[in-house]
Amino acid sequence: MKKFFRFVSQSSKGTWITASVAFGLIILLGCVFYVSSLGIKDVSFWDYIFAALKLNRPKGDFDSNWVYGLYFVLGLFATLMLPFVTAVLTEWYREKMSLIREGKDIHDDIKEHYVIIGYNRYTIQVIRRCLTGNSNKAILLTPQNPYMVRDAISNGLEKEMSGRVILYAGDAIESQKVESLNLCDALKLYLLDESDKHESRYSRNLSVLKNIVDAVAKRSNPLELYMQVNNSRAYNLMQRIDIPKEFFQRGDKMVVDFRPFNFYENWARLIWSYYKLPQYDVLDYEPMEETDEHVHLVIAGFNSMGHALLLEALRLCHYPNFDERKNKNKTIITVFEYDWKEQKDAFYAQYPHLDQIKDIEIDFREMDVNSPEARNEMEQWAQDNNTLLTVAICDKEADEAMTKALNLPETVYRNNIRVLVRQELEKVNTEIFAFDDQKRAYPHIRFFGMLQEGLDFKQLDDRLAMCIGGIYSFYREEPFNLSDAGKFLECQQKIQTTLAQKSKAEWYEDWLKTIQTDKWSSRFQSDIFHTYISLWERHKGISTKEFDQWQEVLADMEHRRWIAERTVYGFRKTRGNETKDKTLKVHPDIIPYAELDNDTKNYDRNIVNTAPLIVKEVEKFTVR
């Protein structure tokens, strides 16, 4: 209603209707005053007004012709006003619809809503995730053509859901546009890459991020902000640098809970990590504790998806049967990329210390996976009984990926070697092949990379990483011997006590103040927890002596994982008299496990020992 009156007061037709209403009221009141001046007893001024409006009859005995005169004046007034009122209402509705279509209609009283800044091919899936299972609304801010965006939303979402999407036209680089989003009353915000027309989207979004922090300065609780960084280099850069916590503070209060994400890394973690989806097997799909087997991952296509799969494999592919003395049972990662020469220098400049990862060997081949040389080697790998082979086809084009997957060497099909096929936009193939394994024509094929599943927000839940980081000092105490039930319960109780030392709100506040690189360290440490849980499950009931030996194997495995994680960050081992320096990214512990001091070994021991207990406690740990 306020918007309607504002329109009436500002439009040209509004001026006409205001003048007409004033003129009509003058005539009406003049008639009433005239009749009241006749001096009829027991009849007040308001009696005449009520009589004229047919609300009641005036008191007293008098000629009622004047009443009919008033009715005539009112009727004439209404007749004269009707065209003006109709025109104004029509114009108001037309302008209202135009503002909505053009994204200029501002909802300054909206609350409990989701905010999405940026439109790209992922945006509709983000909206769907936000609005499923509730009646909330979402605001989408984008500088792109509002008619095109509105049509895409209407076509991509159900009618009821698309009707709850409010489109704002504008660029978030302008602070006043961000201020119009009512962020102080919003539930969550998703800052997405704005199409491909903006170069340096990462740097641009950091400027937008500053506008967001300014706009939420008065919030009572931190705004959950998820920022998409789909460029692999920019995302790795974001994981390496520490954005000061003061950036997200106003006064002494944290106003933003900042969580970057990358669609391709999301998928790599959904396939193999602690957060993996049920339909995918881990890379070590057979027990490897006491065998000469090794994992071999073949990545066909070193694009953004291939890059993410390689990095996730570097963090996860550390196994208990690796023999460092004999350099035996290493994980092999082979990358087929016909354009490798163009990418080689940039890759090694970004990851210059990969030789520090002793239990994984990376082999780049400048050829297509269809080449005779590649097919010949893949056939040999598929026939090797000691090779746990997985082939990931990462081509962005769905038909090209399917063609490569269905034309691999015959041995791959005969031995049911697992093949992952990227199908980012098309889901038809996933439906055609989604039958029971016994009925599959190609039972080894699994599809990945689809838009909807890759934006699973459960994966962005930092509870496990928060608890890992929160009890960091707890790991450095004496190692727990969990070889019997009593010791196991004792350790469980200590973890529960540690988590209970602070309120959940305090744990959350500490997490918000944690530097970004430490957050990433905790997140990637959580990725391998499912492996430790699985390995402990296979070694239940062992003796104390066997426990001590097995604990050392897993602690060594955890240390190798940590070295790989630090290496991907850009860390190198210290040289000469150098000491630990986070700024220069040097660390003295990038050495074999056997050379570590006992305190550092205890840290690794307790991580692998307590992994099952921490996961169990985190399931009950809700902070928001």
MIPAVO-497876 format. One line per 5 residues: their letters; for each residue z, y, x of C-alpha. Coordinates in steps of 0.2 Angstrom, whole numbers. Layout:
# residues N
A = Z Y X  ... $
END
This chain:
# residues 624
MKKFF = 0 0 0  4 12 14  -13 9 22  -21 13 5  -13 29 3 $
RFVSQ = -17 33 21  -35 30 17  -34 41 1  -27 55 11  -40 54 25 $
SSKGT = -56 50 15  -68 63 7  -67 54 -10  -48 54 -8  -49 73 -8 $
WITAS = -58 73 -24  -46 62 -33  -31 71 -27  -38 88 -34  -43 79 -50 $
VAFGL = -26 72 -52  -18 88 -49  -29 97 -62  -26 84 -75  -7 85 -73 $
IILLG = -8 104 -75  -17 102 -91  -5 89 -97  11 98 -93  4 114 -100 $
CVFYV = 1 106 -117  19 99 -117  27 115 -112  17 124 -126  23 112 -139 $
SSLGI = 41 112 -133  41 131 -135  38 130 -153  57 127 -155  58 111 -165 $
KDVSF = 76 106 -166  83 91 -158  67 88 -148  69 89 -129  55 91 -116 $
WDYIF = 56 73 -110  55 67 -128  38 75 -129  33 66 -112  39 49 -118 $
AALKL = 30 52 -135  14 56 -126  15 40 -116  20 30 -131  36 25 -124 $
NRPKG = 46 31 -140  44 43 -154  53 60 -153  68 64 -163  67 76 -178 $
DFDSN = 55 80 -192  40 89 -187  21 88 -188  14 75 -176  -3 82 -173 $
WVYGL = 3 89 -156  6 71 -151  -12 66 -155  -17 81 -145  -8 75 -130 $
YFVLG = -15 58 -132  -32 66 -132  -28 75 -116  -22 59 -108  -38 50 -114 $
LFATL = -49 64 -107  -39 64 -91  -41 45 -89  -60 46 -93  -63 59 -80 $
MLPFV = -53 50 -67  -60 33 -69  -76 35 -59  -66 43 -45  -53 30 -45 $
TAVLT = -66 16 -45  -76 24 -31  -60 26 -20  -54 8 -23  -72 2 -19 $
EWYRE = -73 12 -4  -56 7 2  -60 -12 -1  -77 -10 9  -68 -1 23 $
KMSLI = -54 -13 23  -67 -28 25  -76 -18 38  -61 -16 48  -56 -34 47 $
REGKD = -74 -40 52  -74 -28 66  -57 -32 72  -50 -15 70  -37 -19 56 $
IHDDI = -20 -18 65  -5 -28 58  9 -18 64  22 -27 54  18 -45 59 $
KEHYV = 31 -57 66  34 -75 72  15 -76 77  5 -83 91  -5 -72 102 $
IIGYN = -21 -77 111  -29 -65 123  -47 -69 128  -61 -79 120  -70 -94 128 $
RYTIQ = -74 -111 124  -56 -117 125  -49 -103 113  -52 -112 97  -43 -128 103 $
VIRRC = -28 -117 108  -28 -109 91  -28 -126 83  -14 -132 94  -4 -117 89 $
LTGNS = -7 -117 70  -6 -135 67  10 -140 57  16 -123 52  11 -108 42 $
NKAIL = 12 -95 56  -3 -83 60  -12 -80 76  -19 -64 83  -34 -66 95 $
LTPQN = -38 -50 106  -55 -50 114  -69 -37 119  -83 -49 114  -94 -47 98 $
PYMVR = -81 -48 83  -94 -55 71  -99 -69 84  -81 -73 87  -76 -73 69 $
DAISN = -91 -85 64  -86 -97 79  -68 -97 72  -74 -100 54  -85 -114 60 $
GLEKE = -73 -122 72  -57 -122 61  -53 -128 44  -54 -114 31  -35 -113 28 $
MSGRV = -32 -112 47  -46 -100 51  -39 -88 37  -23 -87 47  -32 -80 63 $
ILYAG = -32 -61 64  -45 -54 76  -42 -39 86  -57 -31 95  -52 -23 112 $
DAIES = -49 -26 130  -31 -31 136  -34 -21 152  -30 -6 141  -11 -5 138 $
QKVES = -12 2 121  -22 -13 115  -8 -25 121  5 -14 113  -4 -17 96 $
LNLCD = 0 -36 97  18 -34 92  23 -45 107  41 -41 105  41 -52 89 $
ALKLY = 28 -65 95  32 -84 97  20 -87 112  6 -79 121  -9 -88 129 $
LLDES = -19 -77 142  -36 -85 143  -51 -82 155  -62 -70 146  -79 -79 146 $
DKHES = -90 -79 162  -95 -60 161  -80 -54 171  -80 -58 189  -63 -59 198 $
RYSRN = -56 -65 182  -40 -70 191  -37 -53 198  -41 -45 181  -29 -56 172 $
LSVLK = -15 -51 184  -18 -33 178  -17 -38 160  -1 -48 164  7 -31 170 $
NIVDA = 2 -24 153  10 -38 144  27 -37 154  28 -18 150  25 -22 131 $
VAKRS = 39 -35 130  52 -24 139  63 -24 123  62 -42 119  79 -51 116 $
NPLEL = 72 -67 124  59 -71 136  41 -72 130  33 -89 134  16 -84 143 $
YMQVN = 3 -97 147  -11 -90 158  -27 -100 161  -34 -100 178  -49 -111 178 $
NSRAY = -56 -107 195  -50 -120 207  -48 -108 222  -39 -95 212  -28 -108 204 $
NLMQR = -23 -115 221  -20 -97 227  -8 -94 213  1 -110 217  3 -104 235 $
IDIPK = 9 -86 233  26 -80 226  24 -68 212  41 -59 214  53 -62 200 $
EFFQR = 55 -43 198  37 -43 192  43 -52 176  59 -41 174  63 -25 165 $
GDKMV = 80 -19 171  90 -34 175  83 -45 161  69 -58 163  56 -54 149 $
VDFRP = 42 -66 152  43 -85 156  26 -86 166  17 -103 166  -1 -104 173 $
FNFYE = -12 -119 169  -29 -125 174  -39 -136 162  -45 -148 175  -28 -150 183 $
NWARL = -22 -154 166  -34 -168 164  -30 -175 181  -12 -176 177  -16 -183 160 $
IWSYY = -25 -197 168  -13 -203 182  4 -193 182  20 -194 173  12 -185 159 $
KLPQY = -3 -197 157  -10 -202 141  -8 -221 135  -26 -225 136  -27 -222 155 $
DVLDY = -21 -234 168  -13 -228 184  -23 -229 200  -12 -244 207  -15 -254 191 $
EPMEE = -9 -270 201  8 -271 210  5 -267 228  22 -269 236  19 -284 247 $
TDEHV = 0 -286 248  -14 -280 258  -22 -271 244  -26 -253 243  -32 -240 230 $
HLVIA = -50 -233 232  -55 -219 221  -73 -214 220  -77 -196 214  -95 -193 209 $
GFNSM = -98 -174 208  -87 -162 218  -86 -148 204  -70 -141 197  -66 -157 189 $
GHALL = -69 -167 204  -59 -155 214  -44 -157 202  -45 -176 203  -45 -176 222 $
LEALR = -29 -164 223  -20 -175 210  -24 -191 220  -18 -183 236  -1 -180 227 $
LCHYP = 0 -197 219  -8 -210 230  6 -215 241  11 -233 240  25 -244 247 $
NFDER = 13 -256 256  6 -243 268  10 -248 286  11 -233 297  12 -243 313 $
KNKNK = -4 -252 310  -12 -238 300  -15 -251 287  -18 -251 268  -22 -233 267 $
TIITV = -28 -225 250  -47 -221 252  -55 -207 242  -74 -206 243  -82 -191 236 $
FEYDW = -101 -191 233  -108 -174 232  -126 -170 236  -122 -151 238  -108 -155 250 $
KEQKD = -115 -145 265  -113 -129 254  -95 -132 250  -89 -140 266  -84 -124 275 $
AFYAQ = -75 -116 260  -65 -132 257  -59 -135 274  -54 -117 276  -44 -118 260 $
YPHLD = -36 -135 265  -36 -135 285  -22 -147 288  -27 -163 278  -26 -174 294 $
QIKDI = -7 -172 291  -8 -184 276  -8 -201 286  -8 -213 271  -24 -206 263 $
EIDFR = -42 -205 270  -54 -193 262  -73 -197 265  -86 -185 259  -104 -191 257 $
EMDVN = -118 -179 255  -128 -189 243  -129 -193 225  -120 -208 217  -137 -215 212 $
SPEAR = -143 -215 229  -147 -232 237  -134 -230 251  -121 -225 238  -125 -240 226 $
NEMEQ = -125 -252 241  -108 -247 247  -101 -246 229  -106 -264 227  -97 -270 242 $
WAQDN = -81 -261 237  -82 -269 220  -83 -286 228  -68 -283 239  -53 -292 232 $
NTLLT = -41 -281 241  -48 -265 234  -42 -257 218  -57 -247 214  -59 -233 201 $
VAICD = -75 -223 199  -74 -205 191  -90 -198 185  -87 -179 185  -104 -172 179 $
KEADE = -102 -158 167  -117 -163 157  -112 -177 145  -129 -186 145  -130 -185 164 $
AMTKA = -113 -192 166  -116 -206 153  -132 -211 162  -124 -213 179  -109 -223 171 $
LNLPE = -121 -235 163  -132 -237 178  -119 -242 191  -122 -257 202  -121 -274 192 $
TVYRN = -105 -279 202  -96 -265 194  -99 -271 177  -96 -290 181  -79 -286 189 $
NIRVL = -74 -274 176  -71 -260 188  -63 -245 179  -75 -230 177  -70 -213 170 $
VRQEL = -84 -203 162  -82 -185 159  -87 -179 141  -80 -162 140  -89 -155 124 $
EKVNT = -96 -171 116  -85 -183 108  -98 -195 100  -98 -206 115  -79 -208 115 $
EIFAF = -80 -213 96  -94 -226 99  -85 -234 113  -67 -233 106  -66 -251 100 $
DDQKR = -54 -265 105  -56 -270 123  -62 -288 117  -77 -280 107  -82 -267 120 $
AYPHI = -100 -268 127  -93 -259 143  -74 -263 142  -72 -254 159  -77 -237 153 $
RFFGM = -64 -223 148  -69 -205 144  -60 -190 149  -61 -171 150  -63 -168 132 $
LQEGL = -57 -150 126  -44 -155 113  -34 -167 123  -35 -157 139  -25 -143 131 $
DFKQL = -10 -154 127  4 -141 127  17 -155 130  11 -156 147  16 -138 150 $
DDRLA = 34 -142 145  44 -138 161  61 -147 156  59 -161 169  54 -149 183 $
MCIGG = 68 -137 178  81 -151 180  74 -157 196  74 -140 203  91 -136 195 $
IYSFY = 100 -151 204  92 -149 220  108 -147 230  114 -163 221  101 -173 230 $
REEPF = 108 -168 247  125 -177 245  128 -195 250  115 -207 244  120 -217 229 $
NLSDA = 119 -236 230  113 -241 213  112 -260 217  125 -264 204  129 -258 186 $
GKFLE = 145 -249 191  136 -238 204  122 -235 192  134 -229 178  143 -218 191 $
CQQKI = 127 -210 196  122 -207 178  139 -199 175  137 -187 190  120 -182 184 $
QTTLA = 127 -179 166  141 -169 174  130 -159 185  119 -154 170  134 -150 160 $
QKSKA = 141 -138 173  130 -124 165  124 -120 147  106 -124 144  103 -106 142 $
EWYED = 110 -103 160  99 -118 167  84 -109 158  89 -92 165  90 -99 183 $
WLKTI = 73 -108 181  65 -91 176  72 -83 192  65 -97 203  51 -92 214 $
QTDKW = 34 -99 209  31 -110 224  47 -119 221  43 -121 203  26 -129 207 $
SSRFQ = 35 -141 220  47 -147 206  32 -149 194  22 -160 206  37 -170 211 $
SDIFH = 39 -174 193  22 -181 192  26 -197 203  42 -201 194  34 -213 182 $
TYISL = 29 -223 198  47 -224 205  53 -229 188  40 -243 187  44 -249 205 $
WERHK = 63 -250 201  59 -259 185  51 -273 195  66 -274 207  80 -276 195 $
GISTK = 95 -287 200  91 -287 219  106 -289 231  114 -274 240  105 -278 257 $
EFDQW = 88 -279 248  92 -263 238  95 -254 255  79 -260 262  69 -256 246 $
QEVLA = 77 -239 245  70 -235 262  53 -240 257  53 -229 242  61 -214 252 $
DMEHR = 47 -216 265  35 -215 251  43 -200 243  42 -191 260  24 -195 262 $
RWIAE = 21 -188 245  30 -172 250  20 -170 265  4 -171 255  10 -158 242 $
RTVYG = 15 -146 256  -2 -149 265  -11 -144 249  0 -129 248  -7 -124 266 $
FRKTR = 9 -129 276  7 -137 293  20 -144 305  29 -133 317  23 -132 335 $
GNETK = 33 -129 351  48 -118 347  43 -113 330  55 -115 316  54 -116 297 $
DKTLK = 44 -101 290  39 -100 272  28 -85 275  18 -93 289  19 -109 280 $
VHPDI = 26 -120 294  39 -133 292  48 -145 304  49 -159 292  31 -163 292 $
IPYAE = 34 -178 303  35 -197 299  50 -202 289  58 -212 303  60 -196 313 $
LDNDT = 69 -186 300  88 -182 302  99 -192 290  103 -178 278  84 -175 275 $
KNYDR = 83 -194 272  97 -194 260  87 -181 250  72 -192 249  83 -207 245 $
NIVNT = 92 -199 230  76 -193 223  69 -210 221  86 -217 216  89 -205 202 $
APLIV = 72 -203 195  75 -215 180  92 -207 176  85 -189 177  70 -193 165 $
KEVEK = 83 -201 153  94 -186 153  79 -173 152  74 -181 135  90 -174 128 $
FTVR = 88 -157 137  81 -144 125  83 -126 131  73 -116 118 $
END
